[in-house]
Amino acid sequence: MKHVLFYSIILTRLGRSSAARRYILYVSLSGAVFGIMQFGEVIARKSLGASPLMVTLITMTMPVAALTSIWWAKLIEAGDQRKLLIFVGSIGYLALASGAFLFNVSHLLIFYLIFFLSFALVGPSENRILQQYVASGSTGKTVGMGYSIRMGVAALACGVAGIWMEHTEGGFRNMYPVAALIGFIAIGILATIQTKNNQVSKPLKVDSHFIFSPIKDVIALLKRRKDYLRFEIAFMTYGIAFMMTLPVVPLFLVDDLGLGYDVIGLARGTGTQIVMILTIPIFGRLFDRTTPHRMGAYVFSALGLYPVILLSAAYFEGIMRDILVYTSFAYFGTVMSGVMLLWNLSSLRFSGDEDAGVYHSVHITATGIRGVFAPLLGYFVMTFLGKTTALLTAAVLFFIGGILMVVMRKIDIKNGEATSLRAHI
């Protein structure tokens, strides 16, 4: 009852502000949440003694939970997404708040999974808001502005959390309730933005049709839009490489480099986010003036250098090792600025006048599919061939993903299936 009153106050205070401004405010606040949640695998290993397999399972919670986005998109189509955001978001953030009582890795795994299941609703909701309230030629600029502020908040959160946990016994338990409180405010702000449905709202039955129709819709969309299917194949290659690194990198930082919470937080969190603050607006403007394939070719290929730079840190000691760690994550942040915008906005270009939420749910679902096996692939390569081999394998796949972006676009043009993917500026 209290959180209903809380959201009512937010709705009243923000009711007259623009949708774009509220969207940016939501994205900014969510930075603190994800800044703190970046420590999940590190906390599991350093403080809870998790095995490499359990660390891998924790990294899988977000992409696996993303599989549910196609059903969330259906629920949004059938009614008011604002009410759904408040209800589902409340469950996710209450689960996150339970981290105040975190004493074993199983609990950590469970509340991460619950939180990310609720977060899978946000992607389709955000894209529907951007489609309805932001002009096509300004989406990159708007998202870039919001995410720049988000990175600043995340940078501060990562730095403070890392230092706090390094110097406070059991300090990680203090972080999750703080993140949950900020998250409640953020999701309440997002829920104030009213969106229009393409279809007349009607009661939705949770039956076999509800379960299987989204899957059929995904298949039908990909059959109808072969260009989008080929784009997703190229994106899948990059995504497999990225997710292979998810369990490897935190274990490499903790076990091989012996870094503490403070250095990991400042390098992997604060340093990365600060660089992204500077580069996201640049990539946002670039996205408004180019095509998803061209940007994908550049950023995916460039990511191939990230694992190589990180691996080089193992050959040095002391300050030089720290410098190389900071350098690797600064470089990672620069390139990921482009990847983040591409991931969030490419579906808008392909959807045109169609429902962008449906297109983006396909994009997120593809993330979930690779999340089922790619981190495990990284785990098995790491276990049997070593962390170096796992990271170098990911580097090669990054390069291949960039090449595939070029190849797939050429196939689109050759087959006469290449629609214009430039913004209407």
C-alpha positions in Angstrom: 0.0 0.0 0.0 2.9 2.3 0.8 4.5 1.9 -2.6 1.1 2.7 -4.3 0.9 6.0 -2.4 4.6 6.6 -3.3 4.0 6.2 -7.0 0.9 8.3 -6.8 3.0 11.2 -5.5 5.5 10.7 -8.4 2.7 10.7 -11.0 1.3 14.0 -9.6 4.7 15.7 -9.4 5.8 14.7 -12.9 2.5 14.7 -14.8 3.2 17.9 -16.6 6.8 17.3 -17.6 7.7 16.1 -21.1 8.0 12.4 -21.9 11.6 12.8 -23.2 12.6 14.6 -20.0 11.1 11.9 -17.8 12.7 9.2 -19.9 16.1 10.8 -19.4 15.5 11.1 -15.7 14.6 7.4 -15.5 17.7 6.3 -17.4 19.9 8.5 -15.2 18.6 7.0 -11.9 18.8 3.5 -13.2 22.6 4.1 -13.6 23.0 3.8 -9.8 21.2 0.5 -9.8 23.3 -1.1 -12.5 26.5 0.5 -11.2 26.0 -1.5 -8.0 24.8 -4.7 -9.7 28.0 -4.9 -11.7 29.6 -6.3 -8.6 27.5 -9.5 -8.5 30.0 -11.9 -9.9 32.9 -10.3 -8.0 30.9 -10.5 -4.7 30.1 -14.1 -5.4 33.8 -15.0 -5.9 35.5 -12.8 -3.3 33.1 -12.7 -0.4 30.8 -15.8 -0.9 33.4 -18.3 -2.2 31.4 -19.1 -5.3 32.7 -21.7 -7.8 33.5 -20.7 -11.4 30.3 -22.5 -12.5 28.2 -20.6 -10.0 29.8 -17.3 -11.2 28.9 -18.4 -14.7 25.3 -19.0 -13.7 25.0 -15.5 -12.1 26.3 -13.9 -15.4 23.5 -15.8 -17.2 20.6 -14.4 -15.2 20.2 -11.2 -17.2 20.3 -12.7 -20.7 18.3 -15.7 -19.8 15.6 -13.6 -18.2 15.5 -11.5 -21.4 13.9 -14.5 -23.1 10.6 -13.4 -21.4 10.5 -10.1 -23.3 8.3 -11.4 -26.1 5.6 -12.3 -23.5 6.1 -8.9 -21.8 5.5 -7.2 -25.1 2.2 -9.1 -25.5 1.1 -8.0 -22.1 2.0 -4.4 -22.9 0.0 -4.6 -26.2 -3.1 -5.8 -24.3 -3.3 -3.0 -21.7 -1.7 -0.1 -19.9 2.1 -0.6 -19.7 2.3 1.9 -16.8 0.5 -0.3 -14.3 2.5 -3.3 -15.4 5.8 -1.4 -14.9 4.8 -0.5 -11.4 3.6 -4.0 -10.4 6.4 -6.0 -12.0 9.1 -3.4 -11.1 8.0 -3.5 -7.5 8.6 -7.2 -7.3 12.0 -6.9 -8.9 13.2 -4.2 -6.6 11.8 -5.9 -3.5 13.9 -9.0 -4.5 16.9 -6.7 -4.9 16.3 -5.2 -1.4 16.6 -8.7 0.1 20.3 -8.4 -0.5 20.5 -6.8 2.9 20.3 -10.4 4.2 22.7 -11.9 1.7 24.9 -14.7 3.3 25.1 -17.3 0.5 25.6 -17.4 -3.2 22.3 -19.2 -3.9 20.4 -16.3 -2.5 22.4 -14.0 -4.7 21.6 -16.1 -7.8 17.9 -16.1 -7.0 17.4 -12.4 -6.4 19.5 -11.5 -9.5 17.2 -13.8 -11.6 14.0 -12.3 -10.2 15.3 -8.7 -10.7 16.3 -9.3 -14.3 13.0 -11.1 -15.1 11.2 -7.9 -14.1 13.8 -5.8 -16.0 13.0 -7.7 -19.3 9.7 -5.7 -19.4 11.6 -2.4 -19.6 13.2 -2.9 -23.0 10.0 -3.1 -25.1 8.5 -0.3 -23.0 11.4 2.0 -23.6 11.4 1.5 -27.3 7.6 2.1 -27.5 8.1 5.4 -25.6 11.0 6.5 -27.9 9.0 5.6 -31.0 5.9 7.6 -29.9 7.6 10.7 -28.3 11.0 11.2 -29.9 11.5 12.1 -33.6 13.5 9.5 -35.6 16.3 11.9 -36.3 16.7 12.7 -32.6 16.6 9.2 -30.9 20.4 8.9 -30.9 20.8 12.3 -29.4 18.1 11.7 -26.7 19.3 8.3 -25.7 22.9 9.5 -25.8 22.1 12.3 -23.5 20.2 10.1 -21.0 22.8 7.4 -21.0 25.6 9.9 -20.6 24.0 11.1 -17.4 23.3 7.4 -16.5 27.0 6.6 -16.9 28.0 9.5 -14.6 25.7 8.2 -11.9 26.9 4.6 -12.5 30.5 5.8 -12.3 29.9 7.4 -8.9 28.0 4.4 -7.6 30.7 1.9 -8.7 33.5 4.0 -7.2 31.7 4.5 -3.9 30.5 0.9 -3.7 33.9 -0.5 -4.5 35.7 1.5 -1.9 33.0 0.9 0.7 33.1 -2.9 0.2 36.9 -3.0 0.2 37.0 -1.3 3.6 33.8 -2.5 5.3 33.2 -6.0 6.6 30.1 -7.4 4.8 29.7 -4.0 3.1 28.1 -5.5 0.0 24.9 -6.1 2.1 24.5 -2.4 2.4 24.6 -1.8 -1.3 21.5 -3.7 -2.5 18.8 -1.9 -0.4 20.2 1.4 -1.6 20.0 0.3 -5.2 16.4 -1.0 -4.6 15.2 2.4 -3.2 16.7 4.3 -6.2 15.1 1.7 -8.5 11.7 2.2 -7.1 11.9 5.9 -7.8 13.2 5.3 -11.4 10.5 2.8 -12.4 7.9 5.1 -11.0 9.1 7.9 -13.2 9.1 5.7 -16.3 5.5 4.6 -15.4 4.3 8.2 -15.7 4.7 8.1 -19.5 1.5 7.1 -21.2 1.8 5.2 -24.5 -0.8 4.4 -27.1 -1.4 0.8 -28.2 -1.8 -0.1 -31.9 -4.7 -2.3 -31.0 -7.8 -1.7 -28.9 -7.1 -2.9 -25.3 -8.9 -6.0 -24.3 -8.6 -8.6 -21.6 -5.8 -11.1 -22.2 -6.1 -14.7 -21.4 -3.0 -16.5 -20.2 -3.5 -19.7 -22.1 -1.7 -21.7 -24.8 -2.3 -19.0 -27.3 -0.6 -16.5 -25.1 2.4 -18.8 -24.6 2.9 -19.8 -28.2 1.7 -16.8 -30.2 4.7 -14.6 -29.3 7.1 -17.3 -30.6 5.0 -17.6 -33.8 5.1 -13.8 -34.1 8.9 -13.8 -33.8 9.3 -16.5 -36.4 6.8 -14.7 -38.8 8.6 -11.4 -38.4 12.0 -12.9 -39.1 10.6 -14.8 -42.2 9.0 -11.6 -43.4 12.0 -9.4 -42.8 15.0 -11.3 -44.0 17.1 -8.2 -43.7 16.4 -8.1 -39.9 17.1 -11.8 -39.6 20.5 -11.4 -41.2 21.2 -8.4 -39.0 20.4 -10.5 -36.0 22.7 -13.2 -37.1 25.6 -10.8 -37.3 24.6 -9.3 -33.9 24.4 -12.8 -32.5 28.0 -13.5 -33.3 29.1 -10.4 -31.4 26.8 -11.3 -28.6 28.3 -14.8 -28.2 31.8 -13.3 -28.0 30.6 -10.7 -25.4 28.8 -13.3 -23.2 31.7 -15.7 -23.4 33.7 -13.1 -21.5 31.1 -12.6 -18.8 32.3 -15.4 -16.4 35.9 -15.2 -17.6 36.7 -11.5 -16.9 35.6 -11.3 -13.2 37.5 -14.6 -12.4 40.5 -13.2 -14.3 40.4 -10.0 -12.3 40.0 -11.7 -8.9 42.1 -14.9 -9.3 44.8 -14.1 -11.9 45.3 -10.4 -11.2 44.4 -10.4 -7.5 42.5 -7.1 -7.6 40.4 -5.8 -4.7 36.9 -4.3 -4.8 38.2 -0.8 -5.0 40.4 -1.3 -8.1 37.8 -3.5 -9.8 35.1 -0.9 -9.0 37.2 2.0 -10.2 38.4 0.3 -13.4 35.5 -1.9 -14.5 32.8 0.5 -13.2 33.9 4.1 -12.7 36.6 4.3 -15.5 34.3 2.6 -18.0 31.4 4.8 -17.2 33.3 8.1 -17.3 34.6 7.2 -20.8 31.1 6.4 -21.9 29.9 9.8 -20.6 32.3 11.4 -23.1 31.7 9.0 -26.0 28.0 8.1 -26.0 26.9 11.6 -27.3 29.4 11.2 -30.1 28.1 7.8 -31.0 24.5 9.1 -30.6 25.1 11.7 -33.3 26.9 9.2 -35.4 23.9 6.8 -35.2 21.6 9.6 -36.3 23.7 10.0 -39.5 24.6 6.4 -40.4 23.1 2.9 -40.6 23.0 0.1 -38.0 25.2 -2.2 -40.3 27.9 0.4 -40.7 28.1 1.2 -37.0 28.0 -2.5 -36.1 30.9 -3.3 -38.4 33.1 -0.6 -36.8 32.3 -1.3 -33.1 32.2 -5.1 -33.2 35.6 -5.2 -35.0 37.1 -2.7 -32.5 36.0 -4.7 -29.5 38.4 -7.5 -30.7 41.2 -5.5 -29.1 39.7 -5.3 -25.6 40.5 -8.9 -24.5 44.0 -8.6 -25.8 44.7 -5.4 -23.8 43.2 -7.0 -20.7 45.3 -10.1 -21.0 48.5 -8.1 -21.3 48.0 -6.9 -17.7 48.9 -10.4 -16.4 52.5 -9.9 -17.7 53.2 -6.9 -15.4 53.2 -6.1 -11.7 52.3 -3.2 -9.5 51.3 0.2 -11.0 51.9 -1.0 -14.6 49.4 -3.8 -14.1 46.8 -1.4 -12.8 47.4 1.0 -15.7 46.8 -1.7 -18.2 43.6 -2.8 -16.4 42.3 0.8 -16.4 43.3 1.2 -20.0 41.5 -2.0 -21.1 38.2 -1.0 -19.5 38.5 2.6 -20.7 38.9 1.2 -24.3 36.0 -1.2 -23.6 33.8 1.7 -22.4 34.6 3.7 -25.6 33.6 1.0 -28.0 30.6 -0.2 -25.9 29.1 3.3 -26.2 28.5 2.5 -29.8 27.3 -1.0 -29.1 24.9 0.2 -26.4 23.2 2.7 -28.8 23.1 0.1 -31.5 21.5 -2.5 -29.2 18.9 -0.1 -28.0 18.0 1.7 -31.2 18.6 -0.6 -34.2 15.1 -2.0 -33.9 13.6 1.5 -34.3 15.3 1.7 -37.8 14.0 -1.7 -38.9 10.5 -1.2 -37.6 9.7 2.0 -39.4 6.0 2.7 -38.8 5.4 -0.7 -37.2 5.4 -1.4 -33.5 9.1 -0.9 -32.3 8.4 -2.8 -29.1 7.7 -6.0 -31.1 11.0 -5.6 -33.1 13.0 -4.9 -29.9 11.5 -7.9 -28.1 12.9 -10.0 -30.9 16.3 -8.4 -30.3 16.1 -9.0 -26.6 14.9 -12.6 -27.1 18.0 -13.2 -29.3 20.0 -12.0 -26.4 18.3 -14.5 -24.2 18.9 -17.3 -26.6 22.7 -16.7 -26.7 22.6 -16.2 -22.9 21.6 -19.8 -22.5 24.8 -21.2 -24.0 27.4 -18.5 -24.6 28.5 -17.9 -20.9 28.7 -21.7 -20.5 30.8 -21.9 -23.6 33.1 -19.4 -22.0 33.1 -21.4 -18.9 34.0 -24.7 -20.6 36.8 -23.1 -22.8 38.2 -21.4 -19.6 38.0 -24.7 -17.6 39.6 -26.9 -20.2 41.9 -24.5 -22.2 42.4 -21.6 -19.8 41.2 -18.0 -19.4 43.7 -16.8 -22.0 42.3 -19.1 -24.7 38.7 -18.1 -23.7 39.4 -14.4 -24.0 41.3 -14.8 -27.3 38.5 -16.9 -28.7 36.1 -14.0 -27.9 38.4 -11.5 -29.6 38.3 -13.5 -32.8 34.5 -13.7 -32.7 34.3 -9.9 -32.2 36.2 -9.5 -35.5 34.0 -12.0 -37.2 30.9 -10.2 -36.0 32.1 -6.9 -37.6 32.9 -8.6 -40.9 29.4 -10.3 -40.9 27.7 -6.9 -40.6 29.2 -5.9 -43.9 28.5 -9.3 -45.6 24.9 -9.3 -44.5 24.2 -5.9 -45.8 25.7 -6.8 -49.2 23.4 -9.9 -49.2 20.4 -7.6 -48.5 21.3 -5.3 -51.5 22.0 -8.3 -53.8 18.6 -9.9 -53.0 16.7 -6.6 -53.3 15.7 -6.8 -49.6 17.6 -3.7 -48.4 15.3 -1.1 -47.0 16.5 2.3 -46.1 17.8 2.3 -42.5 18.7 6.0 -42.3 17.0 8.3 -39.9 14.4 10.8 -41.2 16.4 14.0 -40.2 
